[in-house]
Amino acid sequence: MIRRIFLTTCLAGLAACSLETSAEVETETASTPHIVAASQVEAGRYLVELGGCQDCHTAGWPESGGQIAADDQLLGVPVGFKGPWGVSYANNLRLVAAAYTPEEWVEMMRTRQGLPPMPWTTVNRMSDSDLLAVHAYLVSLGEKGETMPGAVPPGVEPATPYIYFMPVGPDVQTG
C-alpha cells in the first residue's frame, strides 16, 4: 500500500512538472514565434530556404530547381530588378552578413527599408532569434564572391542586364 501511494505521488509530481514545462514552452512560443532546430545554423538554413532567399540571391537557383552547390549559394546576382524605384540588385548575403556582428545584423534587418523586390516589411517583423539564426547560417557558409552592383536611380539605364519587374499588358493598373 505504501509503495502504491509513493508511486502515485511520484507520478503526480512528474505530471505536474511536465505540465509546467509545457505551459512555459507554450508561453514562450506564443509570445515570440521562432524556428526551433537542432542548431542555430540549421534554423537559419531552414529560414533561408523557406523564405525563398535563394530565388534572388543565388545565380541559377530557379532554373536549376535548387540544384546549386552550397559553396555557390547566396553570392548575389548581378542581374537587376527594374521598376519605378530604379534598378535594385540581390546582394551577396555572405559578404553582407560577414560585415555585421550578430547584434548589428538584427538591428539592420529590423529597421532597414530597402528597394523592391526584397520583402523588407516581412523581414522587419522576424523575431530576434530567427534573425540571429539567419546570420549564423550565412556566416557559417564563409565569405566568398564579390559585392553586387549598387542600386541605380530611376531614369538611369543600368550597365548590367535587368528584369523589368512591373506588370505589362492590356488594362494593367499599377496604383
Rosetta blueprint (number, residue, H / E / L):
1 M L
2 I H
3 R H
4 R H
5 I H
6 F H
7 L H
8 T H
9 T H
10 C H
11 L H
12 A H
13 G H
14 L H
15 A H
16 A H
17 C H
18 S H
19 L H
20 E H
21 T H
22 S H
23 A H
24 E H
25 V H
26 E H
27 T H
28 E H
29 T H
30 A H
31 S H
32 T L
33 P L
34 H L
35 I L
36 V L
37 A L
38 A L
39 S L
40 Q H
41 V H
42 E H
43 A H
44 G H
45 R H
46 Y H
47 L H
48 V H
49 E H
50 L H
51 G L
52 G L
53 C H
54 Q H
55 D H
56 C H
57 H H
58 T E
59 A L
60 G L
61 W H
62 P H
63 E H
64 S H
65 G L
66 G L
67 Q L
68 I L
69 A L
70 A H
71 D H
72 D H
73 Q L
74 L L
75 L L
76 G E
77 V E
78 P E
79 V E
80 G E
81 F E
82 K E
83 G E
84 P L
85 W L
86 G E
87 V E
88 S E
89 Y E
90 A E
91 N L
92 N L
93 L H
94 R H
95 L H
96 V H
97 A H
98 A H
99 A L
100 Y L
101 T L
102 P H
103 E H
104 E H
105 W H
106 V H
107 E H
108 M H
109 M H
110 R H
111 T H
112 R L
113 Q L
114 G L
115 L L
116 P L
117 P L
118 M L
119 P L
120 W H
121 T H
122 T H
123 V H
124 N L
125 R L
126 M L
127 S L
128 D H
129 S H
130 D H
131 L H
132 L H
133 A H
134 V H
135 H H
136 A H
137 Y H
138 L H
139 V H
140 S H
141 L H
142 G L
143 E L
144 K L
145 G L
146 E L
147 T L
148 M L
149 P L
150 G L
151 A L
152 V E
153 P L
154 P L
155 G L
156 V L
157 E L
158 P L
159 A L
160 T L
161 P L
162 Y E
163 I E
164 Y E
165 F L
166 M L
167 P L
168 V L
169 G L
170 P L
171 D L
172 V L
173 Q L
174 T L
175 G L
